Amino acid sequence: MDRLHVKDAVIRLVEGDITEQDTDAIVNPANSQLILGGGVAGAIRRKGGPRIQEECNRIGGTPVGTAVLTSGGNLKAKWVIHAVGPRMGEGDEDNKLRSATLSALRLADKHQMQSLTFPAISTGIFGYPMDRCADIMLHTVADYLQGETGLKEVRFCLWGKDAYGVFAQTLQRVAEKLKT
């Protein structure tokens, strides 16, 4: 399953490079210091240019479970939402991931965005299990889209067939749950 309609919006799964997504915003799986180092953040820094890191430096940082906004620099997306997910082993990781996801969604609504693209937050060097990430993020987004929101599309851009497969299976379970 690669898409699910929820009220007036759609959750869509794609495999590929998040820096190529043309949604209003893309989500950077940030660290709390907002330093765009490696992985997805590094790709965003390289393609988006130095302006994004300069804006992050001005912000200075944000706690785990929160999100902040910068411009998209040279990216196709106008905005980057920097959502800080948990590191495995720090405690209360599931609630922190749920909070980071909700913070990004609320920030998108606050700035009247209609579309945004998430990666699988915290599943890289932070060590969060892909299946738990898919379960928490997809359920959080589906619940959010059932409320009052201007979002029309929430996309998940996944790196590799394995990650895509895990999210596709989880999206099927979310769809079945919504039917009940």
C-alpha positions as CSV (number, residue, x, y, z in Angstrom):
1,M,0.0,0.0,0.0
2,D,1.5,3.4,-1.0
3,R,-1.2,5.8,-0.1
4,L,-4.0,6.3,2.4
5,H,-6.8,8.9,2.3
6,V,-7.6,10.3,5.7
7,K,-10.5,12.8,5.7
8,D,-9.5,15.6,3.2
9,A,-5.8,14.6,3.0
10,V,-3.6,11.7,1.8
11,I,-0.6,10.0,3.4
12,R,1.7,8.9,0.6
13,L,4.8,6.7,0.6
14,V,7.7,7.2,-1.9
15,E,11.1,5.7,-2.1
16,G,14.0,8.1,-2.9
17,D,15.9,11.2,-2.0
18,I,14.0,13.6,0.4
19,T,16.0,16.6,-1.0
20,E,14.2,16.1,-4.4
21,Q,10.7,16.3,-2.9
22,D,8.5,19.2,-4.1
23,T,6.2,19.5,-1.0
24,D,5.9,22.9,0.8
25,A,8.4,21.6,3.4
26,I,10.6,18.6,4.0
27,V,11.5,17.4,7.5
28,N,15.1,17.1,8.6
29,P,15.6,14.5,11.3
30,A,17.7,16.9,13.4
31,N,19.9,16.7,16.4
32,S,19.1,19.1,19.3
33,Q,22.0,21.4,18.3
34,L,20.6,21.8,14.8
35,I,24.0,20.9,13.2
36,L,23.4,19.4,9.8
37,G,26.1,16.8,9.8
38,G,25.7,13.4,8.0
39,G,22.8,11.3,6.7
40,V,19.6,13.1,5.7
41,A,20.7,16.3,7.4
42,G,24.0,16.3,5.5
43,A,22.2,15.8,2.2
44,I,19.9,18.7,3.0
45,R,22.9,20.9,3.8
46,R,24.7,20.0,0.6
47,K,21.7,20.5,-1.7
48,G,20.1,23.3,0.2
49,G,23.2,25.4,0.6
50,P,24.8,27.2,3.6
51,R,21.7,29.4,4.3
52,I,19.9,26.5,6.0
53,Q,22.8,25.9,8.5
54,E,23.1,29.7,9.0
55,E,19.5,29.9,10.0
56,C,19.8,26.9,12.3
57,N,22.8,28.6,13.9
58,R,20.7,31.7,14.6
59,I,18.0,29.5,16.2
60,G,20.7,27.8,18.3
61,G,19.0,24.5,19.1
62,T,15.8,22.9,20.2
63,P,15.0,20.1,22.6
64,V,14.2,16.4,21.7
65,G,10.6,16.1,20.7
66,T,10.3,19.6,19.2
67,A,10.6,21.2,15.8
68,V,11.8,24.5,14.3
69,L,11.5,26.1,10.9
70,T,14.0,27.4,8.4
71,S,13.9,28.3,4.7
72,G,14.6,25.6,2.2
73,G,17.6,27.4,0.7
74,N,18.2,25.9,-2.8
75,L,15.9,22.9,-2.3
76,K,12.6,22.4,-4.2
77,A,10.8,22.6,-0.9
78,K,10.3,26.2,0.3
79,W,10.8,25.2,4.0
80,V,12.7,22.8,6.1
81,I,11.2,21.7,9.4
82,H,13.9,20.4,11.7
83,A,12.3,17.8,14.0
84,V,14.5,16.4,16.8
85,G,13.8,12.7,17.3
86,P,15.2,10.5,20.1
87,R,18.4,8.5,20.4
88,M,17.8,4.9,21.3
89,G,18.7,4.3,24.9
90,E,17.9,7.8,26.2
91,G,14.5,6.8,27.6
92,D,10.9,7.5,26.6
93,E,11.9,7.2,23.0
94,D,8.4,6.4,21.6
95,N,6.7,9.5,23.2
96,K,9.6,11.7,22.0
97,L,9.2,10.5,18.4
98,R,5.5,11.0,18.6
99,S,6.1,14.5,20.0
100,A,8.6,15.4,17.2
101,T,6.2,14.2,14.6
102,L,3.3,16.2,16.1
103,S,5.5,19.3,16.4
104,A,6.4,19.1,12.7
105,L,2.7,18.8,11.7
106,R,1.7,21.7,14.0
107,L,4.5,23.9,12.6
108,A,3.3,23.1,9.0
109,D,-0.2,24.1,9.9
110,K,0.9,27.2,11.8
111,H,2.6,28.4,8.5
112,Q,-0.4,27.3,6.4
113,M,1.5,24.6,4.5
114,Q,-0.5,22.1,2.5
115,S,2.1,19.4,2.0
116,L,5.2,18.1,3.8
117,T,7.6,15.2,3.5
118,F,8.9,13.2,6.4
119,P,11.9,10.8,6.5
120,A,12.0,7.9,8.9
121,I,13.1,10.0,11.9
122,S,15.8,8.7,14.2
123,T,16.3,5.4,12.3
124,G,19.8,6.4,11.1
125,I,22.7,7.0,13.5
126,F,20.2,7.5,16.4
127,G,19.4,3.7,16.2
128,Y,15.6,3.8,16.4
129,P,14.0,0.6,15.0
130,M,12.4,1.1,11.6
131,D,9.2,-0.9,12.4
132,R,8.6,1.1,15.6
133,C,9.3,4.3,13.7
134,A,6.8,3.4,11.0
135,D,4.1,2.5,13.6
136,I,4.5,5.6,15.7
137,M,4.9,8.1,12.8
138,L,2.1,6.7,10.6
139,H,-0.4,6.4,13.4
140,T,0.4,9.9,14.7
141,V,0.0,11.4,11.2
142,A,-3.3,9.5,10.6
143,D,-4.7,10.7,13.9
144,Y,-3.6,14.3,13.2
145,L,-5.2,14.3,9.8
146,Q,-8.6,13.3,11.3
147,G,-8.6,16.7,13.1
148,E,-8.7,20.3,11.9
149,T,-5.8,20.8,9.5
150,G,-4.9,22.6,6.3
151,L,-2.6,19.8,5.2
152,K,-3.6,18.0,2.1
153,E,-0.6,15.6,1.7
154,V,1.8,14.1,4.2
155,R,4.5,12.2,2.3
156,F,7.0,9.8,3.7
157,C,10.2,9.6,1.6
158,L,12.0,6.4,2.5
159,W,15.6,5.5,1.6
160,G,15.7,2.0,0.2
161,K,13.3,-0.9,-0.5
162,D,13.5,-2.3,3.0
163,A,12.4,0.9,4.7
164,Y,9.7,1.4,2.1
165,G,8.5,-2.1,2.7
166,V,8.2,-1.7,6.4
167,F,6.3,1.6,6.0
168,A,4.0,0.1,3.3
169,Q,3.1,-2.9,5.6
170,T,2.5,-0.5,8.5
171,L,0.3,1.8,6.4
172,Q,-1.9,-1.2,5.5
173,R,-2.4,-1.8,9.3
174,V,-3.2,1.9,9.9
175,A,-5.8,1.7,7.0
176,E,-7.4,-1.4,8.6
177,K,-7.6,0.3,12.0
178,L,-9.2,3.4,10.5
179,K,-12.0,1.3,9.0
180,T,-13.0,0.0,12.4
